[in-house]
Amino acid sequence: MGAALIIGFVIGLSGALAPGPTLIATIRGSIREGWTAGPKISAGHAAIEAAVVLVIIAGIAAAAETISVPVALAGGAVLMEFGFLTVKESMNAGIATDATGSAENPYAAGAITSAANPYFWIWWLTVGSSLVLEALAAGPLLVVAFMAGHWASDFGWFSLIAAGSARGTSVLSVRQYRIVLAACGVFLIIFGASYLFRTVSGW
């Protein structure tokens, strides 16, 4: 269970760190809401993910034996691809803190920016599905642990971003941010490769 929690946290952090609409919504929301915009937006994001996970589990439970290997292969491949893209992105990535405008309802902002992001659906239909499938095979508690770790990274990171943005500061320097982002990318590559190996070899 501890491994599922850690894997969920690191993989979730790699997604949370990447610049995207939810990060922008967090920065904008912090201008009006302060640091509380972070957990509120994360809650909206988590609500969408919880619904997706329930749908995945319902579909997987009905056809686990026939789709487990294809889903795992697709998940491993996409993990590696996202890893390479994350490493590449880390070379020029930065966290903007000068966003203007006010946010609408932060809970809705978290849900809408997640649902409107095509990479969100690509991730959950490949990587997310394969990891949930593997955890589900070992017991529902592992799915809970994986998602707890995943959401811990979202709530932690977006809350830090909101707190820093509300004060007009950055949580990390540009160099530190790029190093952390690159490290997450390397983790995705290694984990994706090992996931593919275990799937093909039957381990």
TIMIMAR-448643 format. One line per 10 residues: their letters; for each residue x, y, z of N, C-alpha, C, O. Coordinates in Angstrom, 2 decimals. Example, Ala and Ser with C-alpha at 12.3 -4.5 7.8 and 13.67 -1.06 7.14 Angstrom:
// residues 2
as = 13.19,-5.69,7.80,12.30,-4.50,7.80,13.20,-3.30,7.80,14.24,-3.32,8.46  12.85,-2.25,7.08,13.67,-1.06,7.14,12.90,0.03,7.87,13.41,1.14,8.04
***
This chain:
// residues 203
mgaaliigfv = 0.83,-1.21,0.00,0.00,0.00,0.00,0.86,1.26,0.00,0.53,2.27,-0.62  1.99,1.17,0.73,2.90,2.31,0.75,3.46,2.62,-0.61,3.62,3.79,-0.96  3.77,1.58,-1.39,4.31,1.78,-2.74,3.28,2.45,-3.63,3.62,3.34,-4.41  2.02,2.04,-3.53,0.95,2.64,-4.33,0.78,4.11,-3.98,0.55,4.94,-4.86  0.91,4.42,-2.69,0.80,5.81,-2.24,1.91,6.67,-2.83,1.67,7.77,-3.31  3.14,6.15,-2.80,4.30,6.89,-3.31,4.21,7.06,-4.82,4.45,8.15,-5.35  3.88,5.97,-5.51,3.76,6.03,-6.97,2.67,7.04,-7.37,2.86,7.85,-8.28  1.55,6.98,-6.67,0.47,7.93,-6.96,0.92,9.36,-6.74,0.57,10.25,-7.52  1.70,9.59,-5.67,2.17,10.95,-5.37,3.13,11.46,-6.43,2.97,12.58,-6.93  4.14,10.66,-6.78,5.15,11.12,-7.74,4.55,11.32,-9.12,4.83,12.32,-9.78
iglsgalapg = 3.74,10.37,-9.57,3.12,10.51,-10.89,2.15,11.68,-10.89,2.06,12.42,-11.87  1.41,11.84,-9.80,0.50,12.98,-9.70,1.25,14.30,-9.70,0.81,15.28,-10.30  2.40,14.33,-9.01,3.20,15.56,-8.95,3.72,15.94,-10.33,3.77,17.12,-10.67  4.09,14.95,-11.13,4.60,15.24,-12.47,3.53,15.92,-13.32,3.83,16.78,-14.14  2.27,15.53,-13.10,1.19,16.18,-13.83,0.86,17.56,-13.26,0.60,18.50,-14.01  0.86,17.67,-11.93,0.54,18.94,-11.30,1.57,20.01,-11.62,1.23,21.18,-11.81  2.85,19.61,-11.69,3.93,20.56,-11.96,3.87,21.14,-13.36,4.24,22.29,-13.59  3.39,20.34,-14.31,3.40,20.77,-15.71,2.50,21.99,-15.91,1.36,21.99,-15.46  3.01,23.03,-16.59,2.17,24.20,-16.86,0.93,23.81,-17.65,1.02,23.03,-18.60  -0.21,24.33,-17.27,-1.45,23.99,-17.95,-2.59,24.86,-17.44,-2.37,25.74,-16.61
ptliatirgs = -3.81,24.61,-17.93,-4.94,25.46,-17.54,-5.28,25.44,-16.06,-5.70,26.45,-15.51  -5.09,24.30,-15.39,-5.40,24.24,-13.96,-4.39,25.05,-13.16,-4.76,25.70,-12.17  -3.14,25.02,-13.57,-2.12,25.84,-12.90,-2.43,27.32,-13.09,-2.31,28.11,-12.14  -2.82,27.71,-14.29,-3.16,29.10,-14.57,-4.37,29.53,-13.75,-4.41,30.64,-13.21  -5.37,28.64,-13.66,-6.56,28.95,-12.86,-6.20,29.14,-11.40,-6.79,29.98,-10.71  -5.23,28.37,-10.91,-4.79,28.50,-9.52,-4.13,29.85,-9.27,-4.40,30.51,-8.27  -3.27,30.26,-10.20,-2.59,31.55,-10.06,-3.60,32.70,-10.11,-3.52,33.63,-9.32  -4.53,32.61,-11.05,-5.56,33.67,-11.15,-6.45,33.69,-9.92,-6.78,34.75,-9.39  -6.84,32.48,-9.48,-7.72,32.41,-8.33,-7.10,32.95,-7.06,-7.79,33.50,-6.21  -5.78,32.81,-6.94,-5.10,33.27,-5.73,-5.14,34.78,-5.60,-5.00,35.31,-4.49
iregwtagpk = -5.33,35.49,-6.70,-5.38,36.95,-6.67,-6.60,37.41,-5.85,-6.54,38.40,-5.14  -7.70,36.65,-5.98,-8.92,37.02,-5.27,-9.14,36.21,-4.00,-9.63,36.73,-2.99  -8.77,34.93,-4.05,-9.06,34.02,-2.94,-7.91,33.85,-1.96,-8.11,33.40,-0.83  -6.68,34.22,-2.38,-5.52,33.94,-1.55,-5.14,32.46,-1.66,-5.46,31.81,-2.64  -4.44,31.95,-0.65,-3.94,30.58,-0.73,-5.06,29.54,-0.78,-4.83,28.42,-1.25  -6.27,29.89,-0.32,-7.36,28.92,-0.31,-7.83,28.54,-1.71,-8.54,27.55,-1.89  -7.42,29.32,-2.71,-7.78,28.98,-4.08,-7.16,27.64,-4.47,-7.74,26.88,-5.25  -5.98,27.35,-3.93,-5.29,26.10,-4.26,-6.09,24.86,-3.90,-6.39,24.06,-4.79  -6.46,24.68,-2.62,-7.24,23.50,-2.27,-8.63,23.48,-2.89,-9.16,22.40,-3.16  -9.23,24.64,-3.12,-10.56,24.68,-3.73,-10.50,24.20,-5.18,-11.33,23.40,-5.61
isaghaaiea = -9.52,24.69,-5.93,-9.36,24.26,-7.32,-8.97,22.79,-7.37,-9.42,22.05,-8.25  -8.13,22.36,-6.44,-7.75,20.95,-6.38,-8.96,20.07,-6.10,-9.06,18.96,-6.64  -9.88,20.55,-5.28,-11.09,19.78,-4.97,-11.95,19.60,-6.21,-12.50,18.52,-6.44  -12.07,20.65,-7.02,-12.82,20.55,-8.26,-12.17,19.57,-9.22,-12.85,18.79,-9.89  -10.85,19.63,-9.29,-10.07,18.71,-10.13,-10.24,17.28,-9.64,-10.43,16.37,-10.44  -10.18,17.07,-8.32,-10.31,15.74,-7.73,-11.70,15.16,-7.96,-11.85,13.95,-8.14  -12.72,16.02,-7.96,-14.09,15.54,-8.17,-14.24,14.93,-9.56,-14.86,13.89,-9.73  -13.66,15.59,-10.56,-13.70,15.07,-11.92,-12.94,13.75,-12.00,-13.40,12.79,-12.62  -11.77,13.71,-11.37,-10.96,12.49,-11.39,-11.66,11.34,-10.68,-11.60,10.20,-11.14  -12.33,11.62,-9.57,-13.04,10.58,-8.84,-14.13,9.96,-9.72,-14.31,8.74,-9.73
avvlviiagi = -14.83,10.81,-10.45,-15.87,10.31,-11.35,-15.27,9.45,-12.45,-15.81,8.40,-12.79  -14.14,9.90,-13.00,-13.48,9.14,-14.06,-13.01,7.79,-13.55,-13.17,6.78,-14.23  -12.42,7.77,-12.34,-11.92,6.52,-11.76,-13.07,5.54,-11.54,-12.92,4.34,-11.80  -14.21,6.03,-11.06,-15.36,5.15,-10.84,-15.85,4.55,-12.16,-16.21,3.38,-12.22  -15.85,5.36,-13.21,-16.26,4.86,-14.53,-15.26,3.83,-15.04,-15.64,2.80,-15.59  -13.97,4.11,-14.84,-12.92,3.18,-15.26,-13.06,1.85,-14.53,-13.00,0.79,-15.15  -13.24,1.92,-13.23,-13.37,0.70,-12.44,-14.58,-0.11,-12.88,-14.51,-1.33,-12.98  -15.69,0.57,-13.14,-16.90,-0.12,-13.58,-16.68,-0.82,-14.91,-17.10,-1.96,-15.11  -16.00,-0.12,-15.84,-15.73,-0.72,-17.15,-14.69,-1.81,-17.09,-14.81,-2.84,-17.75  -13.65,-1.58,-16.29,-12.57,-2.54,-16.17,-13.06,-3.82,-15.51,-12.69,-4.92,-15.93
aaaaetisvp = -13.89,-3.70,-14.49,-14.36,-4.87,-13.76,-15.13,-5.81,-14.67,-15.14,-7.02,-14.46  -15.77,-5.25,-15.70,-16.57,-6.08,-16.59,-15.74,-6.75,-17.68,-16.16,-7.75,-18.26  -14.55,-6.19,-17.97,-13.75,-6.74,-19.07,-12.27,-6.79,-18.74,-11.43,-6.63,-19.63  -11.94,-7.02,-17.48,-10.55,-6.96,-17.03,-9.66,-7.95,-17.76,-8.54,-7.60,-18.14  -10.12,-9.16,-17.97,-9.27,-10.20,-18.55,-8.92,-9.92,-20.01,-7.84,-10.30,-20.47  -9.81,-9.27,-20.73,-9.57,-9.04,-22.15,-8.84,-7.74,-22.45,-8.20,-7.63,-23.50  -8.92,-6.75,-21.56,-8.32,-5.45,-21.87,-7.09,-5.14,-21.03,-6.42,-4.13,-21.28  -6.77,-5.96,-20.04,-5.70,-5.61,-19.12,-4.36,-5.41,-19.81,-3.67,-4.42,-19.55  -3.96,-6.33,-20.69,-2.66,-6.22,-21.36,-2.62,-5.05,-22.33,-1.67,-4.27,-22.27  -3.61,-4.88,-23.23,-3.57,-3.70,-24.13,-3.53,-2.38,-23.38,-2.80,-1.46,-23.76
valaggavlm = -4.33,-2.28,-22.31,-4.35,-1.03,-21.53,-3.01,-0.80,-20.86,-2.52,0.33,-20.83  -2.41,-1.87,-20.33,-1.11,-1.74,-19.67,-0.03,-1.34,-20.67,0.82,-0.51,-20.35  -0.04,-1.91,-21.86,0.94,-1.56,-22.88,0.79,-0.09,-23.29,1.78,0.64,-23.40  -0.46,0.33,-23.50,-0.70,1.73,-23.86,-0.28,2.65,-22.71,0.31,3.71,-22.95  -0.59,2.26,-21.47,-0.22,3.08,-20.33,1.26,3.24,-20.18,1.75,4.34,-19.93  2.01,2.15,-20.32,3.47,2.22,-20.21,4.08,3.10,-21.29,4.99,3.88,-21.02  3.57,2.96,-22.52,4.09,3.75,-23.64,3.82,5.24,-23.43,4.70,6.08,-23.66  2.61,5.56,-22.99,2.25,6.97,-22.78,3.03,7.54,-21.60,3.43,8.71,-21.63  3.24,6.74,-20.55,4.07,7.20,-19.44,5.44,7.63,-19.91,5.94,8.69,-19.53  6.07,6.80,-20.76,7.39,7.14,-21.27,7.33,8.38,-22.15,8.21,9.25,-22.06
efgfltvkes = 6.30,8.47,-22.99,6.17,9.66,-23.86,6.00,10.93,-23.04,6.64,11.94,-23.32  5.13,10.88,-22.02,4.94,12.03,-21.15,6.24,12.36,-20.41,6.54,13.52,-20.16  6.99,11.31,-20.06,8.27,11.52,-19.39,9.24,12.29,-20.25,9.85,13.26,-19.80  9.39,11.87,-21.50,10.28,12.56,-22.44,9.82,14.00,-22.67,10.64,14.92,-22.71  8.50,14.20,-22.82,7.97,15.55,-23.03,8.20,16.42,-21.79,8.47,17.62,-21.92  8.09,15.82,-20.61,8.31,16.57,-19.37,9.76,17.01,-19.24,10.04,18.15,-18.85  10.69,16.10,-19.56,12.11,16.45,-19.52,12.40,17.58,-20.51,13.12,18.53,-20.20  11.84,17.46,-21.72,12.05,18.49,-22.75,11.47,19.82,-22.30,12.10,20.87,-22.47  10.27,19.77,-21.72,9.60,20.99,-21.27,10.35,21.66,-20.13,10.32,22.88,-19.99  11.02,20.85,-19.31,11.72,21.39,-18.13,12.86,22.33,-18.50,13.28,23.15,-17.69
mnagiatdat = 13.36,22.20,-19.73,14.49,23.04,-20.14,14.12,24.52,-20.23,14.97,25.39,-20.03  12.84,24.79,-20.53,12.43,26.19,-20.68,11.23,26.57,-19.82,10.68,27.66,-19.97  10.83,25.67,-18.92,9.62,25.90,-18.13,9.82,26.99,-17.09,10.94,27.23,-16.62  8.73,27.63,-16.74,8.75,28.64,-15.69,7.37,28.78,-15.10,6.39,28.35,-15.71  7.28,29.37,-13.92,5.99,29.59,-13.26,5.68,31.08,-13.28,6.36,31.86,-12.62  4.66,31.47,-14.03,4.29,32.88,-14.09,3.50,33.25,-12.85,2.63,32.49,-12.42  3.79,34.40,-12.27,3.04,34.87,-11.09,2.37,36.22,-11.34,1.90,36.87,-10.41  2.33,36.63,-12.62,1.75,37.94,-12.90,0.43,37.82,-13.66,0.05,38.73,-14.39  -0.28,36.69,-13.47,-1.55,36.52,-14.16,-2.53,37.57,-13.68,-2.53,37.94,-12.50  -3.36,38.06,-14.59,-4.33,39.08,-14.23,-5.74,38.54,-14.39,-5.96,37.49,-15.01
gsaenpyaag = -6.68,39.26,-13.83,-8.06,38.82,-13.93,-8.46,38.07,-12.68,-7.61,37.59,-11.93  -9.74,37.97,-12.47,-10.23,37.26,-11.29,-10.81,35.93,-11.71,-11.30,35.77,-12.83  -10.76,34.98,-10.81,-11.28,33.65,-11.10,-12.77,33.60,-10.79,-13.27,34.36,-9.96  -13.48,32.71,-11.46,-14.86,32.46,-11.13,-14.83,31.53,-9.91,-13.85,31.50,-9.17  -15.91,30.79,-9.70,-15.93,29.83,-8.61,-14.73,28.90,-8.71,-14.60,28.20,-9.72  -13.84,28.85,-7.70,-12.62,28.06,-7.82,-12.87,26.56,-7.95,-12.10,25.86,-8.62  -13.94,26.06,-7.32,-14.26,24.64,-7.45,-14.62,24.32,-8.90,-14.16,23.33,-9.47  -15.45,25.19,-9.49,-15.83,25.00,-10.89,-14.62,25.17,-11.80,-14.48,24.45,-12.79  -13.74,26.12,-11.47,-12.55,26.34,-12.29,-11.68,25.09,-12.32,-11.14,24.73,-13.37  -11.53,24.43,-11.16,-10.73,23.21,-11.11,-11.33,22.10,-11.94,-10.61,21.38,-12.63
aitsaanpyf = -12.66,21.97,-11.88,-13.34,20.93,-12.64,-13.32,21.21,-14.14,-13.05,20.32,-14.95  -13.61,22.46,-14.50,-13.71,22.82,-15.93,-12.36,22.76,-16.62,-12.26,22.24,-17.73  -11.32,23.30,-15.97,-10.00,23.29,-16.61,-9.47,21.87,-16.76,-8.69,21.59,-17.68  -9.88,20.98,-15.88,-9.47,19.58,-16.00,-10.22,18.90,-17.14,-9.61,18.27,-18.01  -11.54,19.03,-17.14,-12.37,18.38,-18.15,-12.11,18.92,-19.56,-12.27,18.19,-20.54  -11.70,20.18,-19.66,-11.46,20.80,-20.97,-10.06,20.54,-21.50,-9.75,20.89,-22.64  -9.21,19.91,-20.69,-7.83,19.66,-21.09,-7.74,18.29,-21.77,-7.95,17.27,-21.11  -7.43,18.24,-23.08,-7.37,16.94,-23.77,-6.33,15.99,-23.19,-6.50,14.78,-23.22  -5.24,16.55,-22.65,-4.21,15.69,-22.07,-4.73,14.97,-20.83,-4.26,13.88,-20.51  -5.68,15.57,-20.12,-6.30,14.93,-18.96,-6.96,13.62,-19.38,-6.79,12.59,-18.72
wiwwltvgss = -7.71,13.65,-20.49,-8.41,12.46,-20.95,-7.46,11.44,-21.55,-7.64,10.24,-21.35  -6.45,11.90,-22.27,-5.44,10.97,-22.82,-4.76,10.23,-21.68,-4.56,9.02,-21.74  -4.41,10.97,-20.62,-3.72,10.36,-19.48,-4.59,9.32,-18.81,-4.13,8.20,-18.54  -5.85,9.67,-18.54,-6.71,8.74,-17.80,-7.15,7.55,-18.64,-7.42,6.48,-18.09  -7.25,7.71,-19.95,-7.65,6.59,-20.80,-6.50,5.62,-21.06,-6.71,4.51,-21.55  -5.29,6.04,-20.74,-4.13,5.17,-20.98,-3.40,4.89,-19.66,-3.55,3.81,-19.08  -2.62,5.85,-19.20,-1.83,5.68,-17.98,-2.72,5.42,-16.77,-2.53,4.43,-16.06  -3.69,6.30,-16.54,-4.55,6.16,-15.38,-5.29,4.83,-15.35,-5.35,4.16,-14.32  -5.84,4.45,-16.51,-6.57,3.18,-16.58,-5.68,1.99,-16.25,-6.08,1.10,-15.51  -4.47,1.98,-16.81,-3.58,0.84,-16.57,-3.15,0.74,-15.11,-3.07,-0.36,-14.56
lvlealaagp = -2.87,1.88,-14.48,-2.46,1.87,-13.08,-3.61,1.50,-12.15,-3.43,0.77,-11.17  -4.79,2.01,-12.46,-5.97,1.65,-11.66,-6.27,0.16,-11.82,-6.62,-0.51,-10.85  -6.12,-0.35,-13.04,-6.36,-1.77,-13.29,-5.40,-2.65,-12.49,-5.80,-3.65,-11.90  -4.12,-2.26,-12.46,-3.13,-3.02,-11.72,-3.42,-2.97,-10.22,-3.33,-3.99,-9.53  -3.77,-1.81,-9.72,-4.08,-1.67,-8.30,-5.34,-2.45,-7.94,-5.41,-3.08,-6.88  -6.33,-2.39,-8.83,-7.59,-3.07,-8.56,-7.40,-4.59,-8.47,-8.07,-5.26,-7.69  -6.47,-5.12,-9.27,-6.20,-6.56,-9.25,-5.67,-7.01,-7.90,-5.85,-8.16,-7.50  -5.00,-6.09,-7.18,-4.44,-6.42,-5.87,-5.37,-6.06,-4.73,-5.10,-6.40,-3.58  -6.46,-5.39,-5.04,-7.43,-5.05,-4.00,-7.83,-3.58,-4.07,-7.02,-2.73,-4.42  -9.08,-3.28,-3.73,-9.57,-1.89,-3.80,-8.82,-0.91,-2.91,-8.77,0.28,-3.21
llvvafmagh = -8.23,-1.40,-1.83,-7.49,-0.50,-0.95,-6.27,0.11,-1.65,-5.87,1.23,-1.34  -5.69,-0.64,-2.59,-4.54,-0.09,-3.34,-4.99,1.02,-4.27,-4.24,1.97,-4.51  -6.19,0.91,-4.81,-6.73,1.99,-5.64,-6.90,3.24,-4.79,-6.58,4.35,-5.23  -7.42,3.07,-3.57,-7.60,4.19,-2.65,-6.25,4.82,-2.31,-6.13,6.04,-2.28  -5.23,3.98,-2.05,-3.90,4.49,-1.71,-3.29,5.24,-2.89,-2.71,6.31,-2.70  -3.43,4.70,-4.10,-2.90,5.35,-5.29,-3.54,6.72,-5.48,-2.84,7.70,-5.74  -4.87,6.78,-5.36,-5.56,8.05,-5.56,-5.26,9.03,-4.43,-5.21,10.23,-4.66  -5.08,8.51,-3.21,-4.73,9.40,-2.08,-3.39,10.07,-2.33,-3.24,11.27,-2.10  -2.41,9.29,-2.80,-1.11,9.87,-3.13,-1.22,10.85,-4.28,-0.59,11.91,-4.25  -2.01,10.50,-5.28,-2.21,11.36,-6.45,-2.80,12.71,-6.03,-2.33,13.77,-6.46
wasdfgwfsl = -3.83,12.66,-5.21,-4.49,13.90,-4.78,-3.65,14.69,-3.79,-3.73,15.91,-3.74  -2.83,13.99,-3.00,-1.95,14.70,-2.06,-0.99,15.62,-2.82,-0.70,16.73,-2.37  -0.51,15.15,-3.96,0.40,15.98,-4.75,-0.33,17.18,-5.34,0.21,18.29,-5.37  -1.56,16.97,-5.81,-2.35,18.07,-6.37,-2.64,19.13,-5.31,-2.38,20.31,-5.52  -3.18,18.69,-4.18,-3.54,19.64,-3.12,-2.30,20.35,-2.59,-2.33,21.56,-2.34  -1.22,19.61,-2.40,0.00,20.22,-1.88,0.60,21.24,-2.82,0.91,22.36,-2.41  0.76,20.86,-4.10,1.41,21.75,-5.06,0.57,22.99,-5.36,1.08,24.11,-5.32  -0.72,22.80,-5.65,-1.55,23.94,-6.01,-1.78,24.88,-4.82,-1.96,26.08,-5.00  -1.77,24.33,-3.62,-1.88,25.20,-2.44,-0.62,26.05,-2.27,-0.70,27.23,-1.94  0.56,25.43,-2.51,1.81,26.18,-2.45,1.86,27.28,-3.52,2.27,28.40,-3.26
iaagsargts = 1.42,26.92,-4.73,1.40,27.89,-5.84,0.48,29.06,-5.49,0.84,30.22,-5.69  -0.70,28.75,-4.97,-1.65,29.81,-4.62,-1.10,30.70,-3.52,-1.24,31.92,-3.57  -0.46,30.10,-2.51,0.11,30.88,-1.41,1.21,31.80,-1.92,1.28,32.97,-1.54  2.08,31.27,-2.79,3.16,32.09,-3.33,2.65,33.18,-4.24,3.12,34.32,-4.17  1.69,32.85,-5.10,1.15,33.83,-6.04,0.41,34.94,-5.31,0.47,36.10,-5.72  -0.29,34.60,-4.24,-1.03,35.62,-3.48,-0.09,36.65,-2.89,-0.47,37.80,-2.69  1.15,36.22,-2.61,2.14,37.14,-2.05,3.03,37.75,-3.13,3.93,38.54,-2.83  2.79,37.38,-4.37,3.60,37.90,-5.46,4.97,37.27,-5.53,5.90,37.87,-6.07  5.12,36.06,-4.99,6.41,35.38,-5.00,6.28,34.01,-5.67,5.18,33.55,-5.95  7.41,33.37,-5.93,7.43,32.03,-6.49,7.80,31.02,-5.42,8.64,31.29,-4.56
vlsvrqyriv = 7.16,29.86,-5.46,7.45,28.81,-4.50,8.87,28.28,-4.71,9.59,28.02,-3.74  9.26,28.13,-5.96,10.60,27.66,-6.31,11.24,28.65,-7.26,10.54,29.35,-7.99  12.56,28.70,-7.27,13.24,29.48,-8.29,13.04,28.77,-9.62,12.68,27.59,-9.65  13.27,29.47,-10.72,13.12,28.85,-12.04,14.01,27.63,-12.17,13.59,26.60,-12.69  15.25,27.74,-11.68,16.20,26.63,-11.77,15.71,25.43,-10.95,15.75,24.30,-11.43  15.25,25.67,-9.73,14.75,24.59,-8.89,13.52,23.93,-9.51,13.38,22.71,-9.50  12.63,24.76,-10.06,11.42,24.23,-10.69,11.77,23.33,-11.86,11.19,22.26,-12.02  12.72,23.76,-12.68,13.12,22.96,-13.83,13.77,21.65,-13.42,13.58,20.62,-14.06  14.55,21.68,-12.34,15.20,20.46,-11.85,14.15,19.46,-11.36,14.22,18.27,-11.68  13.18,19.94,-10.58,12.14,19.06,-10.06,11.31,18.49,-11.20,10.98,17.31,-11.20
laacgvflii = 10.97,19.34,-12.19,10.18,18.90,-13.33,10.94,17.84,-14.13,10.36,16.84,-14.55  12.24,18.07,-14.34,13.05,17.12,-15.07,13.15,15.78,-14.32,13.10,14.72,-14.93  13.28,15.86,-13.00,13.36,14.64,-12.18,12.07,13.84,-12.30,12.11,12.61,-12.38  10.93,14.52,-12.30,9.65,13.83,-12.47,9.58,13.18,-13.85,9.06,12.07,-14.00  10.09,13.87,-14.87,10.10,13.31,-16.22,10.93,12.05,-16.29,10.53,11.07,-16.91  12.10,12.07,-15.66,12.97,10.88,-15.64,12.27,9.74,-14.92,12.35,8.59,-15.36  11.58,10.04,-13.81,10.84,9.01,-13.09,9.78,8.38,-14.00,9.63,7.15,-14.01  9.05,9.21,-14.75,8.02,8.69,-15.64,8.61,7.76,-16.69,8.04,6.72,-17.00  9.77,8.14,-17.24,10.42,7.31,-18.25,10.82,5.95,-17.68,10.55,4.91,-18.27  11.47,5.99,-16.52,11.93,4.74,-15.88,10.74,3.88,-15.47,10.74,2.67,-15.71
fgasylfrtv = 9.75,4.50,-14.84,8.59,3.74,-14.40,7.83,3.17,-15.59,7.38,2.02,-15.56  7.69,3.97,-16.66,6.99,3.49,-17.86,7.71,2.32,-18.50,7.08,1.37,-18.94  9.05,2.40,-18.56,9.84,1.32,-19.15,9.72,0.04,-18.32,9.55,-1.05,-18.87  9.80,0.18,-17.01,9.68,-1.00,-16.14,8.28,-1.58,-16.21,8.09,-2.79,-16.13  7.29,-0.71,-16.36,5.90,-1.15,-16.48,5.70,-1.96,-17.75,5.06,-3.01,-17.74  6.26,-1.48,-18.84,6.19,-2.20,-20.11,6.90,-3.55,-20.01,6.40,-4.57,-20.49  8.08,-3.54,-19.38,8.86,-4.77,-19.24,8.09,-5.82,-18.45,8.04,-6.99,-18.83  7.48,-5.37,-17.33,6.72,-6.31,-16.50,5.50,-6.85,-17.23,5.12,-8.00,-17.05  4.88,-6.00,-18.06,3.71,-6.44,-18.80,4.07,-7.47,-19.86,3.40,-8.49,-20.00  5.15,-7.18,-20.61,5.57,-8.09,-21.68,6.11,-9.39,-21.12,5.84,-10.47,-21.66
sgw = 6.88,-9.30,-20.04,7.53,-10.50,-19.48,6.57,-11.31,-18.60,6.83,-12.47,-18.29  5.46,-10.69,-18.22,4.51,-11.40,-17.39,4.84,-11.38,-15.91,4.24,-12.13,-15.14  5.78,-10.52,-15.48,6.14,-10.43,-14.06,5.00,-9.77,-13.28,5.11,-9.60,-12.06
***
